[in-house]
Amino acid sequence: MKVYPLESIHIEEAMQKQFRMSACAMHYFTGSEFLTRGDLGVHQPENQPLTTHKAEKAIAEFFHAEDCILVRGAGTGAIRYGLSSIFKPKDKILVHDAAVYSTTQISLDMLGLEIVKADFNSLDQLRHVMEEHTDIKGALIQFTRQKPDDRYSMEEVIKTIQDCRDIPIICDDNYAVLKVSRISCELGADMSCFSCFKLQGPEGIGCVVGKKQYIEKIRKMHYSGGCQVQGWEALEVLRGLINAPVMLAISAQTGEEILKRIHEQGIKGVKHAYLANAQSKVLLIEFERPIAKKVLIEAEKLGALPNPVGAESKYEFAPLFYRVSGTFLKSDPSFADTMIRINPNRCGADTVLEVLEKSIIKALEE
């Protein structure tokens, strides 16, 4: 199997992102405000908590964007609001020719959008589809991989679409934010949408960052105080964005070390090992025999997480041993029995390899 993982930033660049996020926050808050839990309710003229408004301005500055809004519903909510700011029912939306992430598909169905697919791995085919469907109203691009052989460049896909036609581009940047050098809105897309919970932030909060004209529409959808992200939540988002880059870079480095050691030393029962974005950048372990489900049972007994909470949320410090992603399974259902994914999270290579080896031994004994 050939895989094409995204290029992760190294610790030095992650440190600079941490420093920059801290500096951007300091442009809008006093020192004393950092030591509070923020404010509640809506205040005029912004009609939202003042702390939340300041946090959004800091995040927009960090991502070199015109505007930002924090929303409820995590990454799914961010994408759903982003789509709502662009499309009307029965509009045509361009997506990659692959299985759409399940919650995104629900959003597309809810909004009554007509899907047009193009293989983003082929820019020629993408241009052909754009020329054939002149009534496409916008595009949705997922930054991370939807199937093992995805290899498209986000920047090239965005540019190709824009060269063909001036339509809004909304991007699902989940699992890529603070792991890559630039997110979609920094590469020319109109909106980047992602979950703050995946970035050490609070539960259920999503972020949309990008063009002001679309984010202003989303802001009007949040007139009610009950819809607002409150000040204490916004401060938690900022703390998460400050802490996440270095944490994620260490995890990526650990994954590379584990892969190297498996290739050099080998593990009994392992056929192949890969680093891939599925959806997070994880290790894919392919077994010689169909023991994947048994390995997952044994790994949980040794302390490995049996399922993600927010995929790299603040609760997930132990390594994740889990089935491959739903979109990958749709591309090849046999992966359910022959392959697992491992995210080291906050653990080191020695711990992850020990759990893997012991779990395989137990699974082969049965």
N, C-alpha and C positions, 0 to 999 in steps of 0.2 A: 504494500500500500504506500502510495506517495502522498505526503502531506506538506502543506505550505503554511507553517505558523507565522503569525505576525511577528515583526521584529520588536522585541521588548526593549525598553530603555534600561540602561545600566544604572547602578547605584549612584554614580556621580551626577547623572542627569536627573535622577529621582530626587536627589538632595536639592538641586536647583529648583525643582518644582515645589518642593516643600518650602524653601525659602521665599519663593515668589508668591505662593498662596498666603503665607504669613504676612508678607509685605502688603499685598492687595487688601487683606482684611484690615490692616492698620491704617489704610487710607480712609476708612469709613467709620471706624470705631475708636473711641477713647480707651485708654488702658482700663479704666474702671468698668466700662461696659463689658469687657471680656470676662470680668469676674462676677457677672450676674447671670441669671437664667433668662434674660430678655423680657419682653413685654407681651401682653395678651390683648386680643381684640383688635379692632380696626381703628386707625387714626387717619385723619384727613391731612393733606389732600390725597395721599396715596391709597387710602381706604384699605390699609393692611397694617399689621404690627410693624412698628418702626424698625425693630431689630431685623425682621425678615426682609424688609426693603433694603436695608444696608447690606445684609448678607448677599442678596441677589446682585447688587451693584458690584460687590467685591468679586463674586464668581464670574460675572460678565467680563470684568477687567482681566481676570486671570486667563480666560479663554479667548481674549482679544475679540470679544463679541459686542454687538450693539446692546443686547439686553439679556435678561435671565429671569425665569420664574420658577419657584419651588412649588410643587403640586403634590396632592395626595394620590396614592395608588402606585407608588414606586415607579419602576421603569415602565411598566405597562400603562400606568396612568399618564406618564409623561408622553409616551408615544401616542396614546389615544387623544390627549388634548392637542398634541401637535398635528395629528391627522385632521382633527375637527377644525383647526384654524385654517386649513387649506381647502379641504374637499367638501363637496355636497353629495347627497345620495345619487348613486348611479354614475358618478364620475369614474373615469378610467385611471388606474394607478399602476405605474410600472414597478415590478419587483423582480428579484433574481429568480432564475429558473431552478428552484430547489424548494424543499419543504419549508413553508413559512413557520416561524416559531409559533407555538400553539396559541399563546395569549395574544399575539399580534394578529393571528388569523381571526380570532374572536372579535377583535376591534374592527378589522376590515369588514367582517360580516355585519356587525352592529351598525356601521356607517353606510352599509349598502353599496360598497365600492366594487367596481368591476376590475378584476386583476388581469393585467397583461404581463406575460413573463418574457424575459430575455436572459440569455446566459451572459452574466457579467464577466465571465472568464474570457469571453470573445468580444472584443470591442467592435469588430466588424459586424457580428450578429446584433449587438446592441444598437449600432447605427441603423441597421436594416429594420429592426423592430420599431425604432423611433420614426423612421421614414414611412413605414407601413401604417402605423397608428398615429395619425396626425391629431387625434382628439385626446391624447393622453394629457391629463391635467397636472400630474406631478409624479414624483418617484419616491420610493422608500428603499433605502439601502441599509443592510445590516453590516456593521463593521467587521465582526468576527465571522468565522466560517459556519456555513449551514450544512456543508457536506465535506467529506475528507479531501476531495480533490480541488476544492475552491482555492484559487490562487490570485484572484483579482486584486489590483491596487485600488484602494479607496479613492485616492487622488485622481487616478486615470479614469475611473468610472464617472466620478462627479464631473470632470472636465469634458468627457465625451458627451454626456447628457446635455450639458450646458452649450456645447458647440452645436448640437443638433437643434436645440430649442430652448427658449427661455421659460422654463417651468420650475416651480419650487421643488427643492429636494430636502426631504426629511430623513434623518438617519438614526438608526438604533445603534447607539454607541456603547451599550452595555457590554461589560467584560473587556473593553478596550481603554476606557478613560483612565488616565494616569499610568497606563502601562505602555502606551505608544507616545511618540514625540508630539504629535498633533492629532486632535480629534477632528471629526468631520466638519464642524463649523469653521475650524481653522484651515481646512482644506478647500473651502468654497461652498459648502452646503448651507442651506438656509437655516436649518435647525439640527442640533444634536440633542438626543433624548437619552437619559440614563437614570438608573436607580442610585440614590445616595446610600441606601442600605448596603450595596455591594462595595461601598467605599468607606467603611467604618462609621457610617452615619446612622441616624435613627430609623426605626422600622417604618416602612410605608411611605417614605418621602422620595419623590422623583424630581428630576431637574430637566428643564428645557432651556437651552441657551442658543442664541443665534440672532436672527433678524428681528428688529423691533416691531415691524408691521404685523408679524404673526404672533409674537409674544403679547402684544397689546390686545389682540383678540382673545387670547387665552386668559389674560388678566380680567377682561370683562366677564368671562364665564365664572369668575371667582368673587363676584360682588358680595355674596353672603359671608359673614364672619365665620360661619361654620365650615366653610370651604377652605379657609385660610390656613396655611402652615404657620404655626405660632412661633414666637420669638425664641423660645428655648430650643425648639426643634431646629430652627435655622442656625443657631450657634453650634448645635451638635453636628449639623452638616458641615460647617466650616472646620470644626476640629477634625472631622473625618477626612476631609479633603487635604488637610495639612499632614495628617499622619499616614495616609494611605500610600503615597508614592514610594517611600522607602520600604515599607512593609511588602508591597507588591513586587518591587525590584528584587528584594531578598528572596522571595518565594520563587520568582522566575529563575534566579541564579541557582537556587537549590534544585529546581526541576532539571536544569541543564546538568548539574553534577550527578544527579541520580541516573539520568539517561547515559551519561558517559560511563559510570560504573557498571551499569547493566551490560553495556556493549563490551566493555573491557573484561569483565569478570564472569558475566553470564549468571543466570539464575535457573535452576532446574525447573522445567515446566513452562518457561517463558519462550515463546517463539520469536516475537519481535517486540520492540518498544519504540515509541515515537513521542515527540513533543508536537502538540497540535492545539489549535484553538477550537475547542469543542465543549462548550462555548468559551469558558475561561481557557487560558493557556494551561494545559494539563498534560500529564503523562498518559498515554494510551498504552496499556499492557495487553498484548495479544498472547493467548495461551496455546500450547500445543494440543490440549484436549479441551472439551467443552465444560470447564470447571468454573467459569466466571461467577456464577451465582453462589457456589459453595465458598469460593474465596471471599466474597463480600460478607458472608455470614461469619466466617472465621475472623476476618479483619475487625469487625465490630466488637467481637469479644476481647480483642487486644487493644481497644481504645480508639480505633479509627471511626470517624464519623460515617454513619450509614446513609446519610442524605444531606444535601445542602439546606441551610436556612435561608440565607440570602446570597449564597455563592460568594464566599470571602467576606461575610459580615463580621461584625465585632465579636460574635459568639463563637466563631469557628477558628480555634487555634490548633486543634488536632488535625491530622491529615484526613482528607476526604477520600474514601474508597467507595466508588459509586458506579452505577451503570453508565454507559456512554449516553450522550445527549439524545433526546427524542428525534431531533432532525437527522442525526447520524444514523439512528436505528431505522428511520424511514428509508435511508439510502441503502442500508444492508441489514435486514432483521437478524441475520446470523450473529451479529456483534453481541447480541444479548447473552449468548452462551460462550462466546470466545474472547470477549474483550471487556476490560474495565477502564475507568479513568481514575487517576489519582491526582489530587491537588495537595501539595505539601502543606499549604497554609503556613502556620508559624513554626512548623517542625523542621528538623534537620534531616539530611540525607540518611544518616545512620538509622534513625528511628523509622523512617518510611521503608527502607530496605529490610529492616528486621521484621516489621509487620508483614510485608509482602512475602518474604521467604517462609515465615512460619505459617502464614495462611495457606500458601500453596501446598506445603507439606501436609497439613491437616486435610485439605481438600482432596489430595491424591490418595490419602489413606482410606477414604470412604468408598 
